[in-house]
Every structure is written in structure tokens, then in C-alpha cells.
Amino acid sequence: MKSIQYTDVVIVGGGASGLAAAVELRMSSPEFSVTVIEKMSETGRKLRATGSGRCNITNTSANGYIEIMKFFTRIGLVTRTYDNGLVYPYSESASDAADLLAARAGELGVRVITDAEVTAIRKSSAGNKPANMRFEIDYTVKEKAETRSGKISAEKSLSSEYVILACGGKAGPMFGTTGDGYRIARELGHTVVTPVPVLTPIECSEWGPSHRPCAVNLAGTRTRCVVTLCKSDSDEPGSYTEIFTEAGELQFTRFGISGICVFNMTRHMRYDRSRGESLSDFIVKADLYPDGDVEDYLRDRRDNAFPGELTADVLRTLLKENIAAYVLDSVSAVNGPAPEKRVRDLTDGDIATIGDAVHGLTFHPERIRGWKDAQATSGGISMEEIDPETCESLIVSGLYITGELADRDFPCGGFNLSNAWLTGITAARAITHKKG
């Protein structure tokens, strides 16, 4: 019969939320024994890659901002805040933040088990007393000894009074977030809203080799604009409803569109297959000249044009050359003027057609990029089954669900990391209060 070690709290996942919970628990209740089980070879693997390695830890507009800053001040992280509300470690190094959290956990006596994967969690009575229910956590840990087929895995178990599930969603599987928590939660009786990747680029049909014009030549170009997401109206064929709009930098890739404004847009690209909906119901429009009216500008240029002034020359004063060329090619592909048309020869209809293209360049999404490219997960354990004040499960007493594992996601700008810190801290304090 294998022996089962006891620890007061087991935290599944050594990422941002799990480390925050572990550190807060030991700072608030040093008498608690806390064990973190982390699947990767080190804690904070995904955290080290956040913000392109700079780690946008929070935002002055984020829920719980004050509590988050108090936590980081207490553990000794110096930060800098920008005018747009973004908060970074002063060194702007994600690794520094991850290393500090790991160091504080070690100094506070948190036991960390790496290269370990939880296989099952169940609740059972301690000493045959139903009133004293405890969790039993089974996990496998890779030992240092290796065979030709790889490291040897040993099966082990822990017993605890509380469990915090902080193992993340499915975004960034290379960092260990592969959706393990969903399986565990289901086995414990929870409902999981289908997870989908968000904060990720979009592939569009305009990049297909047969599309005319093909947008491949836009790859590598960035432009400031306003993007708008529209969804077709099932009651009125050909009619669209605007459901999202945001100003920002649009980035053209080799397969479609990207950039923070596009990432935030993907959070709104949900559809119901059971109702016959699909991704093709959406279109994306980009206003490439949001600071003025291109039709007014073209009419003025027409009235004051130089003899040889071409439409393409005029648009290149507003847009980058390859974007201007694509806009005119798009217009020409339908019924508009060729790029070689002289400005003085533009009709009012020509100008209106160009204006529509500049202020509403349209792209048709074909695919949202998958988990490897996504920064966050939409979906997860139903929030109807979690106490929002404590992060405790409403299904299983003593079980806490934090971070991205729950069905809540936020836009870019430090909001998702803020949720990880805050829910980890909240769960830790709730356990401290309940234990006391």
C-alpha cells in the first residue's frame, strides 16, 4: 500500500495564478503547508513569455489593480506605469518577475514539485469520518533516471484539505497549458464551456492564391486604422450588424491580419453551429483614414490637380505604397478606376468607390489561428459553478478555481494576467479565512 503524504493546500499549476496563490498563502498563514505541482521542468514557463518577454503584469484599469500592486510591492517587485495604464516590471523582463515569484515561494517554504502531472483528484473521508473529507491527489513525476525511451515516471499521491486548480487553459500549449484542468474539473462534477483560442491572428480569404487581388503583398506592413467586426443578420440576407470596433495598429501577415485590435476582436467571433452559423458570417472592415474624409480630399485634389497627377500618387500620400496599391486593385477588380487614371478625370462615382474602399476595406475571415498562436482561452469551467467572491467551487467544497481555467477572458493590456494574480490571491485569502 503506497503512503500518502499530507499537505494543507495543493496547488495544481505553477504559473502566474498558482505562484501568486502559493506566496499569498504562506505570507498570510505561515503555518499552512503548501505544495505546488507543476507539469513543466520549471515554474512560470508561460509567464516568462508574456508581453513579448516584457511581462505586462497589470493595468491601472484592471479589476483588483490596487490589491495586485500591494501584493507585488510586498514581495519586492519594482514596477513602471505608462500613460496608457500598462504596468511592467521596471526591468521590463518577464523572467525577472517569474524568478522573483519562484524565489519568494522557495523562501517562504512552499514545496514545488516539477516535471509532475496530476492524473486524478478525488474526495474521500479521513479516518472513515465523512465529516472530515479530504482530497487525494494522484500524480506522476518524471524521475532523473532515464531509459532509452525517456525519463521514468513514478506514481505518487498527496492528501490535502484544500485544492487550487490553477493549471490554465489551452493557449500556448508549448508552455504546458494543454487543458488538463478541464478533465480534472469534469471528473469532479463541473461543467466546461467549450474552450476556443482568442487574442490571436485571423486568416482571411483575400490571401488565397486565386483571390483577385491577392493580399499577400501586404505581408509585413503595419498601419494605424479603426477595425470593425460585423456579423451577418440572419433575418436580412446581405445585411450586417457591427458588434465590435477598436482603433489600433493593424498588422498584415503572410496569411491575414493581426495586431492588438485584431486580437481583441477575436473575443467576439463566437458563433453557434447548431443554428447554422459559421465563421463565414463575419466580415472585418478597416478604416484606413479615420482622421478625415478621403472623398473630400480627392475632390479637392481633382479641382487642384497637376496635369499628370495619378490616383495612385494621391493615395500614396495617405497610405503606405503597397496598401494604396491593394486598395486601388480592389476597386479596379469590381468596377472602379485603374491606378493609372488621372485625378482630374475622376468622376464623383469613382471618388465614392475609392472612399468606400479606404474607409471600409473588407476582409473575410476563414480561420482563427489556433492554440499555439493564441494568447488566451475563451471558455472553461462555468462561472455559474464558481463563487466569484472567493473562487471556491459551488460543486465541491474546498476546491478553488483560478486564472484562465475559468470561463472568463479579457482584452489585451495586462487584463488577463491581472485576473490570474487576483484570483490566485483571492483563493489564498479565502482559504486562510476559512481555516482560521
C-alpha positions, 0 to 999 in steps of 0.5 A, a space after each residue: 500500500 503506497 503512503 500518502 503524504 499530507 499537505 494543507 493546500 495543493 496547488 495544481 499549476 505553477 504559473 502566474 495564478 498558482 505562484 501568486 496563490 502559493 506566496 499569498 498563502 504562506 505570507 498570510 498563514 505561515 503555518 499552512 503547508 503548501 505544495 505546488 505541482 507543476 507539469 513543466 521542468 520549471 515554474 512560470 514557463 508561460 509567464 516568462 513569455 508574456 508581453 513579448 518577454 516584457 511581462 505586462 503584469 497589470 493595468 491601472 484599469 484592471 479589476 483588483 489593480 490596487 490589491 495586485 500592486 500591494 501584493 507585488 510591492 510586498 514581495 519586492 517587485 519594482 514596477 513602471 506605469 505608462 500613460 496608457 495604464 500598462 504596468 511592467 516590471 521596471 526591468 521590463 523582463 518577464 523572467 525577472 518577475 517569474 524568478 522573483 515569484 519562484 524565489 519568494 515561494 522557495 523562501 517562504 517554504 512552499 514545496 514545488 514539485 516539477 516535471 509532475 502531472 496530476 492524473 486524478 483528484 478525488 474526495 474521500 473521508 479521513 479516518 472513515 469520518 465523512 465529516 472530515 473529507 479530504 482530497 487525494 491527489 494522484 500524480 506522476 513525476 518524471 524521475 532523473 533516471 532515464 531509459 532509452 525511451 525517456 525519463 521514468 515516471 513514478 506514481 505518487 499521491 498527496 492528501 490535502 484539505 484544500 485544492 487550487 486548480 490553477 493549471 490554465 487553459 489551452 493557449 500556448 500549449 508549448 508552455 504546458 497549458 494543454 487543458 488538463 484542468 478541464 478533465 480534472 474539473 469534469 471528473 469532479 462534477 463541473 461543467 466546461 464551456 467549450 474552450 476556443 483560442 482568442 487574442 490571436 491572428 485571423 486568416 482571411 480569404 483575400 490571401 488565397 492564391 486565386 483571390 483577385 487581388 491577392 493580399 499577400 503583398 501586404 505581408 509585413 506592413 503595419 498601419 494605424 486604422 479603426 477595425 470593425 467586426 460585423 456579423 451577418 443578420 440572419 433575418 436580412 440576407 446581405 445585411 450586417 450588424 457591427 458588434 465590435 470596433 477598436 482603433 489600433 495598429 493593424 498588422 498584415 501577415 503572410 496569411 491575414 491580419 493581426 495586431 492588438 485590435 485584431 486580437 481583441 476582436 477575436 473575443 467576439 467571433 463566437 458563433 453557434 453551429 447548431 443554428 447554422 452559423 459559421 465563421 463565414 458570417 463575419 466580415 472585418 472592415 478597416 478604416 484606413 483614414 479615420 482622421 478625415 474624409 478621403 472623398 473630400 480630399 480627392 475632390 479637392 485634389 481633382 479641382 487642384 490637380 497637376 496635369 499628370 497627377 495619378 490616383 495612385 500618387 494621391 493615395 500614396 500620400 495617405 497610405 503606405 505604397 503597397 496598401 494604396 496599391 491593394 486598395 486601388 486593385 480592389 476597386 479596379 477588380 469590381 468596377 472602379 478606376 485603374 491606378 493609372 487614371 488621372 485625378 482630374 478625370 475622376 468622376 464623383 462615382 469613382 471618388 465614392 468607390 475609392 472612399 468606400 474602399 479606404 474607409 471600409 476595406 473588407 476582409 473575410 475571415 476563414 480561420 482563427 489561428 489556433 492554440 499555439 498562436 493564441 494568447 488566451 482561452 475563451 471558455 472553461 469551467 462555468 462561472 455559474 459553478 464558481 463563487 466569484 467572491 472567493 473562487 471556491 467551487 459551488 460543486 465541491 467544497 474546498 476546491 478553488 478555481 483560478 486564472 484562465 481555467 475559468 470561463 472568463 477572458 479579457 482584452 489585451 493590456 495586462 487584463 488577463 494576467 491581472 485576473 490570474 494574480 487576483 484570483 490566485 490571491 483571492 483563493 489564498 485569502 479565502 482559504 486562510 479565512 476559512 481555516 482560521 
